[in-house]
């Protein structure tokens, strides 16, 4: 299977998992992390991470409540998606928040709007480690 096709299969699987979320609570492990794994981990692995952000082997502790190295915002500010640099970086609005660099993921299409809505919900719900 080609690398592009494999990436598409992973993306579809992650989006399917995200769409299967219970009507209420968004799960970090089941809804958010599969998409981050499919699109972000390749550049954000421990020891070779871009932007000093490692998402593997453990992502949650490097995201929630942690100061961004590119802006005054935290990477994820529980309850506040517009004050969360990760969300803004994926939306492409990070420069408006004093950030730098390109929209993520680099050299890929923007993440699906349905996932970005799900990420926003997760942050609004308190960015729980669930």
MONOR-V283346 format. One record per residue. N is the residue number from 1. RES is the residue in one small letter. PHI is phi in radians with two decimals (none if undefined). OMEGA is omega in radians with two decimals (NA if undefined). Layout:
BEGIN
N;RES;PHI;OMEGA, N;RES;PHI;OMEGA
END
This chain:
BEGIN
1;x;none;-3.12, 2;x;-1.18;-3.13, 3;x;-1.09;3.14, 4;x;-1.15;3.14, 5;x;-1.13;3.11, 6;x;-1.08;3.12, 7;x;-1.11;3.10, 8;x;-1.12;3.12, 9;x;-1.09;3.10, 10;x;-1.08;3.14, 11;x;-1.10;3.13, 12;x;-1.11;3.12, 13;x;-1.11;-3.14, 14;x;-1.16;3.12, 15;x;-1.18;3.07, 16;x;-1.10;3.12, 17;x;-1.07;3.13, 18;x;-1.13;3.13, 19;x;-1.23;-3.11, 20;x;-1.51;-3.12, 21;x;-1.04;3.01, 22;x;-1.01;-3.08, 23;x;-0.99;-3.06, 24;x;-1.76;-2.97, 25;x;-1.38;3.06, 26;x;-1.54;-3.11, 27;x;-1.74;3.07, 28;x;-1.08;-3.09, 29;x;-1.16;-3.02, 30;x;-1.61;-3.04, 31;x;-1.95;-3.06, 32;x;-1.55;-3.02, 33;x;-1.06;3.12, 34;x;-1.04;3.13, 35;x;-1.30;3.07, 36;x;-1.08;3.11, 37;x;-1.12;-3.10, 38;x;-1.20;-3.00, 39;x;-2.02;-2.93, 40;x;-2.11;-3.01, 41;x;-1.05;-3.09, 42;x;-0.98;3.12, 43;x;-1.77;-3.06, 44;x;-2.16;3.08, 45;x;-1.75;3.14, 46;x;-0.93;3.12, 47;x;1.71;3.14, 48;x;-2.34;-3.00, 49;x;-1.24;3.03, 50;x;-1.49;3.11, 51;x;1.06;-3.13, 52;x;1.00;3.13, 53;x;-2.07;3.07, 54;x;-1.79;3.09, 55;x;-1.91;-3.14, 56;x;-2.50;0.26, 57;x;-1.53;-3.11, 58;x;-2.32;-3.06, 59;x;-1.71;-2.97, 60;x;-0.94;-3.10, 61;x;-1.17;3.10, 62;x;-1.70;-3.08, 63;x;-1.96;-2.95, 64;x;-1.38;3.11, 65;x;1.35;-3.09, 66;x;-1.74;3.13, 67;x;-1.12;3.04, 68;x;-1.26;3.06, 69;x;-1.58;-3.08, 70;x;-1.98;3.13, 71;x;-2.70;3.12, 72;x;-1.41;-3.14, 73;x;-1.37;2.95, 74;x;-1.41;3.11, 75;x;-1.02;3.01, 76;x;-2.36;3.08, 77;x;-1.78;-3.08, 78;x;-0.89;3.12, 79;x;1.51;-3.01, 80;x;-2.36;-3.12, 81;x;-1.06;-3.13, 82;x;-1.26;3.06, 83;x;-1.85;-3.13, 84;x;-1.89;-3.06, 85;x;-1.09;3.10, 86;x;-1.01;-3.14, 87;x;-1.06;-3.13, 88;x;-1.15;-3.14, 89;x;-1.15;3.11, 90;x;-1.27;3.11, 91;x;-1.39;-3.09, 92;x;1.51;3.13, 93;x;-1.89;-3.08, 94;x;-1.15;-3.13, 95;x;-1.15;3.10, 96;x;-1.14;-3.13, 97;x;-1.78;3.12, 98;x;1.44;-3.14, 99;x;-1.40;-3.12, 100;x;-2.50;3.07, 101;x;1.40;-3.05, 102;x;-1.74;2.99, 103;x;-1.06;3.11, 104;x;-1.79;-0.12, 105;x;-1.31;-3.12, 106;x;-1.17;3.09, 107;x;1.01;3.03, 108;x;-2.38;3.02, 109;x;-1.11;3.05, 110;x;-1.00;3.10, 111;x;-1.14;-3.10, 112;x;-0.96;-3.14, 113;x;-1.01;3.13, 114;x;-1.10;3.10, 115;x;-1.19;-3.14, 116;x;-1.08;3.05, 117;x;-1.12;3.13, 118;x;-1.12;3.10, 119;x;-1.06;3.10, 120;x;-1.04;3.12, 121;x;-1.08;3.14, 122;x;-1.02;3.13, 123;x;-1.14;3.12, 124;x;-1.02;-3.12, 125;x;-1.39;3.07, 126;x;1.86;3.10, 127;x;0.87;-3.09, 128;x;-1.28;3.08, 129;x;-1.56;-3.07, 130;x;-2.09;NA
END
